[in-house]
């Protein structure tokens, strides 16, 4: 993960990234929630790479296709600047 690039994210997103759940505690839902927030700050490839790196140590294998699907589904309801970041959390 590129820490310099990650540090440019808003604090609330950094906090979300720091709270990746363990396997069996909602990894899939977490991917969707965080992807929603990231769309306002990164493109698809960067979001997928960031989330894939973050879930790598969650305690289960998370297929790249699962990360990509969560990112793609999150785009339609992605957070937009000027709106409440917790609307869909």
Secondary structure, DSSP 4 states (H G I P E B T S, - for coil): --HHHHTTS-HHHHHHHTTPPPTTSSHHHHHHHHHHHHTTTS-HHHHHHHHHHHHTTSSS---HHHHHHHHHHHHTT---TTS-TTTT-
